[in-house]
Amino acid sequence: MKIWEVIEFLNEDKSLIQKHQCEDFNTNSKLIVREGQEAVFIKNGEILDIFKPGRYTLKTENIPLLSKFIRNLTTGGTNSYSAELYFIDTTDQLSLKWGT
């Protein structure tokens, strides 16, 4: 199980939405949300929090609803938790072909 310490999405292929490949994160992980993006944490179908562009150090205070889902595991003195993370591109994309 890989625990991510820096979490970001470069969006080189101009996807509208991208699920992060890992679902296990440490508290104190660094989340980087670039301009034109939002990051959404989801656990059991419930949105835990939405992050606007910026740099964040993930702590349970940053994601209040996450604290009730944190597992009692420790990794190097930090808690780990599991959640789905989606990056959403919020820029206007006029050249999309929808195939309809």
N, C-alpha and C positions, 0 to 999 in steps of 0.2 A: 504494500500500500504506500503510494507516494503522497506525502503531505506537501502542499505547495506553499512557498514562502513569498513569492511575488506573483501576483495574479493580474494579468492584463490581456487585452485583445487588440491586435494590430489592425484587423479587418482589411487585409490586403486584397481580398476578393470581393469587397463591397457587399457582404451579406447584410440582410436586414436584421437578422437575429442569429446569434450563435450561442450554443450551450457550451460552457467551459468543459474541457475534457475530464476534469477531476471533480469529485464531489466531497473530498475530504480536505479541510482547511484547518490551520492552526490559528488560535488567537495570536495576535502580533504579526500575522501575515500582512503584507503590503498589497493593497488593492489600488490599481491605477486605472482610472476611467478617463479616457481621452475626450477631447472636445468632440461633440457630435455623437456621443454615446451615453447610455445609462446602463447601470449594472443592477440586476434584480436577483435577490436571493429568495429561493422558494424551498419550503420544506413541507412535505405531505400535502401538496397542492395549495398551500397557503403562502401568500407573499409575505416575507419577513421584513424586507426593507428594499428601498430603491436608492441607489447612489447616483448622484449627478457627477459631472466631470470634476476630477480632482484626484488627490492622492490621499489614501486613508490607511490607517493602521487598524486592522480589524480587532475589535474587542467586543465583549458581550454588551457593553454600554452603547456601542454603535448600532447594534442590531438587537433592540430590546426583546423582541419576540423570540429571538434565537435562544435566549438564555434558558427557556423551558425545554429546549430540545438538546442541549449540550450533553454529550455522553461523558461519563466519568473516566475518560481515558486521559492520560498525560503523555506527552512526548517532549522530553527535554525540559520539563518544568512548565510547559504551556499546554493548555487544553486543546483538544482537537474536536472538531464537530463536522457533521455531514449535512450538506444542503446542496441543492442544484443552483448553479449560477448561470444566468443568461446575460449576455451583452446585447443591447439593442441599439442599432444605428438610428439616430434621430435626425440625420441630415436629409434634405430633399434629394430624391433620386428620380429624375425625370425620364431616364432612358430605360426603365424597367419594362420587360416584356412578360406579360402574365400568361400568355398561352391560351387565352380565351377567344 
